């Protein structure tokens, strides 16, 4: 099945996953800026990957605005974030990114990436700094909040090829 992986990456984690998926699926792979200039009609499967941002998926509107045009194709979205795979917030965040009818047409996945403060845009760094300060100022932090504060205090990488397996299985079926 002719497949394309389109990605939007800020710090490199999503690009890494997109390239891993494309390599394993023998798919074409393009950054979103290039894919916007292309006709994706020849592809039978379209995979879109982007990064998590404040409970949403960055640039997802581009994908959603094209879903009707891509009717009859296999549509897959993967989101890369800083949370570990077992975070209970992931499934609801993925679900709320789509309307009922959109969610029926797409398969959505999460891949843990990490944080790379050195490559983050200034607005994203500022947002993370504000989040850290709010957590630090909170009295009577829960264990989860203390752990979150520890995790987001520095750059880290928890990406792993094993997390693309469900996406590859979806593309094969």
One Martini backbone bead per residue (centre of mass of N, CA, C, O) as a GRO file, in nm:
protein
  173
    1UNK     BB    1   0.095   0.038   0.025
    2UNK     BB    2   0.075   0.362  -0.037
    3UNK     BB    3   0.278   0.572   0.175
    4UNK     BB    4   0.255   0.858   0.401
    5UNK     BB    5   0.466   1.074   0.602
    6UNK     BB    6   0.362   1.341   0.805
    7UNK     BB    7   0.539   1.620   0.965
    8UNK     BB    8   0.557   1.795   1.291
    9UNK     BB    9   0.852   1.959   1.421
   10UNK     BB   10   1.038   2.111   1.683
   11UNK     BB   11   1.275   1.901   1.838
   12UNK     BB   12   1.269   1.588   1.676
   13UNK     BB   13   1.079   1.357   1.771
   14UNK     BB   14   0.875   1.339   1.535
   15UNK     BB   15   1.077   1.297   1.311
   16UNK     BB   16   1.189   1.033   1.415
   17UNK     BB   17   0.925   0.873   1.404
   18UNK     BB   18   0.861   0.919   1.105
   19UNK     BB   19   1.118   0.776   0.998
   20UNK     BB   20   1.067   0.504   1.127
   21UNK     BB   21   0.798   0.448   0.990
   22UNK     BB   22   0.886   0.481   0.695
   23UNK     BB   23   1.099   0.263   0.697
   24UNK     BB   24   0.916   0.020   0.794
   25UNK     BB   25   0.681   0.097   0.558
   26UNK     BB   26   0.791   0.208   0.294
   27UNK     BB   27   0.772   0.528   0.304
   28UNK     BB   28   0.702   0.833   0.268
   29UNK     BB   29   0.869   1.152   0.376
   30UNK     BB   30   0.732   1.465   0.517
   31UNK     BB   31   0.714   1.769   0.578
   32UNK     BB   32   0.454   1.976   0.601
   33UNK     BB   33   0.561   2.206   0.415
   34UNK     BB   34   0.578   2.003   0.168
   35UNK     BB   35   0.297   1.856   0.169
   36UNK     BB   36   0.123   2.113   0.101
   37UNK     BB   37   0.245   2.100  -0.215
   38UNK     BB   38   0.102   1.823  -0.239
   39UNK     BB   39  -0.035   1.542  -0.388
   40UNK     BB   40  -0.206   1.274  -0.198
   41UNK     BB   41  -0.382   1.084  -0.384
   42UNK     BB   42  -0.184   0.826  -0.435
   43UNK     BB   43  -0.245   0.759  -0.143
   44UNK     BB   44  -0.368   0.501   0.082
   45UNK     BB   45  -0.181   0.624   0.317
   46UNK     BB   46  -0.210   0.863   0.595
   47UNK     BB   47   0.042   1.006   0.798
   48UNK     BB   48   0.023   1.198   1.104
   49UNK     BB   49   0.271   1.401   1.278
   50UNK     BB   50   0.287   1.543   1.614
   51UNK     BB   51   0.279   1.766   1.877
   52UNK     BB   52   0.222   1.830   2.194
   53UNK     BB   53  -0.020   2.101   2.299
   54UNK     BB   54  -0.206   2.167   2.550
   55UNK     BB   55  -0.385   1.893   2.472
   56UNK     BB   56  -0.287   1.900   2.179
   57UNK     BB   57  -0.229   1.914   1.817
   58UNK     BB   58  -0.012   2.025   1.613
   59UNK     BB   59  -0.155   2.099   1.303
   60UNK     BB   60  -0.428   1.929   1.279
   61UNK     BB   61  -0.610   2.102   1.091
   62UNK     BB   62  -0.487   2.016   0.828
   63UNK     BB   63  -0.578   1.724   0.838
   64UNK     BB   64  -0.884   1.768   0.894
   65UNK     BB   65  -0.934   1.944   0.626
   66UNK     BB   66  -0.860   1.663   0.444
   67UNK     BB   67  -1.036   1.409   0.508
   68UNK     BB   68  -1.256   1.417   0.286
   69UNK     BB   69  -1.054   1.403   0.045
   70UNK     BB   70  -0.946   1.110   0.189
   71UNK     BB   71  -1.150   0.921   0.125
   72UNK     BB   72  -1.073   0.569   0.159
   73UNK     BB   73  -0.842   0.605   0.344
   74UNK     BB   74  -0.581   0.561   0.549
   75UNK     BB   75  -0.595   0.715   0.876
   76UNK     BB   76  -0.317   0.860   1.063
   77UNK     BB   77  -0.233   0.951   1.404
   78UNK     BB   78   0.048   1.105   1.571
   79UNK     BB   79   0.166   1.171   1.903
   80UNK     BB   80   0.412   1.377   2.065
   81UNK     BB   81   0.544   1.356   2.402
   82UNK     BB   82   0.642   1.390   2.754
   83UNK     BB   83   0.485   1.154   2.828
   84UNK     BB   84   0.429   0.868   2.936
   85UNK     BB   85   0.259   0.593   2.822
   86UNK     BB   86   0.088   0.560   3.115
   87UNK     BB   87  -0.078   0.801   3.088
   88UNK     BB   88  -0.415   0.897   3.156
   89UNK     BB   89  -0.424   1.157   2.946
   90UNK     BB   90  -0.400   1.051   2.653
   91UNK     BB   91  -0.670   0.938   2.550
   92UNK     BB   92  -0.844   1.196   2.596
   93UNK     BB   93  -0.670   1.384   2.418
   94UNK     BB   94  -0.706   1.235   2.154
   95UNK     BB   95  -1.017   1.235   2.146
   96UNK     BB   96  -1.056   1.560   2.170
   97UNK     BB   97  -0.925   1.618   1.874
   98UNK     BB   98  -1.209   1.496   1.785
   99UNK     BB   99  -1.472   1.425   1.638
  100UNK     BB  100  -1.680   1.175   1.594
  101UNK     BB  101  -1.649   1.155   1.280
  102UNK     BB  102  -1.340   1.170   1.275
  103UNK     BB  103  -1.275   0.929   1.467
  104UNK     BB  104  -1.402   0.713   1.265
  105UNK     BB  105  -1.156   0.777   1.034
  106UNK     BB  106  -0.933   0.740   1.265
  107UNK     BB  107  -0.608   0.665   1.386
  108UNK     BB  108  -0.476   0.697   1.720
  109UNK     BB  109  -0.150   0.793   1.856
  110UNK     BB  110   0.120   0.742   2.096
  111UNK     BB  111   0.450   0.901   2.155
  112UNK     BB  112   0.720   0.911   2.341
  113UNK     BB  113   0.975   1.160   2.391
  114UNK     BB  114   1.013   1.472   2.528
  115UNK     BB  115   1.266   1.716   2.611
  116UNK     BB  116   1.402   2.019   2.429
  117UNK     BB  117   1.504   2.320   2.520
  118UNK     BB  118   1.716   2.398   2.296
  119UNK     BB  119   1.480   2.358   2.048
  120UNK     BB  120   1.282   2.539   2.155
  121UNK     BB  121   1.073   2.767   2.148
  122UNK     BB  122   1.016   3.048   2.316
  123UNK     BB  123   0.714   3.003   2.384
  124UNK     BB  124   0.753   2.713   2.494
  125UNK     BB  125   0.953   2.778   2.717
  126UNK     BB  126   0.767   2.976   2.865
  127UNK     BB  127   0.538   2.778   2.922
  128UNK     BB  128   0.714   2.581   3.089
  129UNK     BB  129   0.803   2.784   3.301
  130UNK     BB  130   0.519   2.849   3.407
  131UNK     BB  131   0.446   2.562   3.488
  132UNK     BB  132   0.675   2.518   3.689
  133UNK     BB  133   0.608   2.758   3.878
  134UNK     BB  134   0.324   2.661   3.951
  135UNK     BB  135   0.418   2.395   4.076
  136UNK     BB  136   0.618   2.512   4.285
  137UNK     BB  137   0.393   2.696   4.435
  138UNK     BB  138   0.252   2.457   4.522
  139UNK     BB  139   0.083   2.332   4.772
  140UNK     BB  140   0.049   2.018   4.841
  141UNK     BB  141   0.175   1.810   4.665
  142UNK     BB  142   0.159   1.559   4.475
  143UNK     BB  143   0.326   1.299   4.358
  144UNK     BB  144   0.273   1.365   4.059
  145UNK     BB  145   0.368   1.663   4.075
  146UNK     BB  146   0.658   1.604   4.169
  147UNK     BB  147   0.730   1.432   3.924
  148UNK     BB  148   0.675   1.642   3.706
  149UNK     BB  149   0.881   1.848   3.807
  150UNK     BB  150   1.124   1.668   3.770
  151UNK     BB  151   1.092   1.605   3.464
  152UNK     BB  152   1.068   1.929   3.360
  153UNK     BB  153   1.364   2.045   3.455
  154UNK     BB  154   1.472   1.880   3.197
  155UNK     BB  155   1.607   1.732   2.956
  156UNK     BB  156   1.466   1.451   2.758
  157UNK     BB  157   1.467   1.087   2.644
  158UNK     BB  158   1.190   0.837   2.556
  159UNK     BB  159   1.243   0.729   2.293
  160UNK     BB  160   1.111   0.446   2.084
  161UNK     BB  161   1.059   0.209   1.845
  162UNK     BB  162   0.835   0.038   1.992
  163UNK     BB  163   0.600   0.267   1.955
  164UNK     BB  164   0.538   0.190   1.635
  165UNK     BB  165   0.393  -0.086   1.620
  166UNK     BB  166   0.085  -0.007   1.614
  167UNK     BB  167   0.110   0.150   1.349
  168UNK     BB  168   0.211  -0.079   1.169
  169UNK     BB  169  -0.030  -0.264   1.216
  170UNK     BB  170  -0.239  -0.072   1.098
  171UNK     BB  171  -0.111  -0.062   0.810
  172UNK     BB  172  -0.135  -0.378   0.755
  173UNK     BB  173  -0.467  -0.398   0.805
   0.00000   0.00000   0.00000
